[in-house]
Structure formats: structure tokens, C-alpha cells
Amino acid sequence: MTSVIPFTGRATDYRVILSEYLREFGDELKAEYNKLTSTEKRACREEILALRKERSTMKACSNLKAVQTEVRSAFGKLKMDFASACARTGCEGFLIAVRSSIEDYHEPQSIYTKGAAKFVKGVLKMEPGILTLKFESSAVSSAGTENQVPGAPAKFNKTQAVSSIRGALQQKLNEILRRNNVRIIRKGNQKEIKMNYEAKIVERYGVTLVGFPCKLTNPANLGCIDLEKVINTLGAGTCYWTKLSKSELKARCK
């Protein structure tokens, strides 16, 4: 779809308030949308959903402070609902939610009814707060070593993904250089893969990367969805280094 908002005359860093934008241009947007074919409408919806997923995933992966705020807000409401439900129904129980990785910083969230607290003290011989901390310690230390609960989404570790991609790219590059009797890139020189790609890799070694599924950049600059795409293509063998012919290399160097 083509944007109907007039950007001419806008100041640098001007921000549009969505509600105001929709009030002013809602009819034009509907008219533009109705002009699309069913296939184009489907593609538009899929693109929006993918963008929403990427933004929410990137937030959870790279903005730890935002995750802390989200945890406090979400579980603050959940604990209030839990306490209210127990009070209305006379049920006893407890709710514990803790971080699952040492890279996360949010604090444990827990609530115990009076009967549940009495059970923990009498049967487990510990304070409820100690049980919460023990569970957090177990969850963090065993993260990634036990099977996921069926249906539970796997936690995406961006740091591990970036490290895995860098290692795979270097390994595959060294393999093709070794086959062509070229000095391999040592671990300490990984920056050559990430910075100044054309001069450091293409022109120097005469090889190029084929099948990279997104913009070629430092993996640390990619969002979680793009990182998953790169990992999948590397694993499937559709992303690989290839030797350039003399004519191809000459064209790239121009």
C-alpha cells in the first residue's frame, strides 16, 4: 500500500500519532486497501503480523530493562487476580515465576495464600521466600539442559545465536580458503568477517557469501527473526561461501 500521509514540510524526527493519523486519513486508507487484490491483502496482513512478532521478540531479546518493566506489570496484575480468585473461591495455592537465564535481570515473582505458606513452612521446612529463590536457582542453572514443557515456546538466546552464526561463518570461510590453499582466518581476526566485507573478504580472498537471507551486517545488529533465518540457512547449506572467478572478482573490485 502507498502511504497517504503528506510528508512534505515535516521537521526532522517528526513523529505521527497513530490515533490522529487514522482520524485524518482513515477513509483514504480504506480506499487504498479496497483496491488491493485478495492476494495483496493477504500479503499485507502477513507482513504486519511478521513485523509485530519481530518487534516483540526483539524487545524481549535485546532490551532487558523493558523486559523487567513487562514482568512487573504483567505479574503484578496476575498476582492480584490470583489473590482475588483465591479469596472468592476459598482456594489455597501459590504462584511462582522466575527468570530462566542468567542473562535476565528481572526479580522473582511469587504469591502464597495463608494455607500455602503454612504448608511450605510445615512440610518443606523453609520460608516461602526461600522456596522461591531455590526454584529460581534451579531454573537458571538447568536452563537449556532439560526438555521443554510440551507446547511451551523455546526461549531465544540472542547472545548464543550471534556467537553461533559468527562461528559458523568463520568455519565455512576457513574451509573454502583451505581448499584454495589460502591462509585461514584465525579466531582473533573474526572482525574481518563483520567489518568492511568487500575489502577484507571479497577483494582479499576472492570469495563471496551466497544465500544470506537478509542484509549482510554484523550478526549482533540483526533482530531475532533474522538471526533465526540465518541459522536455518546455514544449517540447511543454502548459505555458503563460494570462490569467485577472475572476471567476477574484477567486476566486484570496480
PyMOL commands that set and color helices and strands:
alter all, ss='L'
color gray80, all
select helices_A, chain A and resi 18-34+38-62+64-89+114-123+128-141+158-179+187-189+191-194+197-205+219-221+224-236+246-253
alter helices_A, ss='H'
color red, helices_A
select strands_A, chain A and resi 94-97+109-112+207-210+240-243
alter strands_A, ss='S'
color yellow, strands_A
deselect
rebuild
show_as cartoon
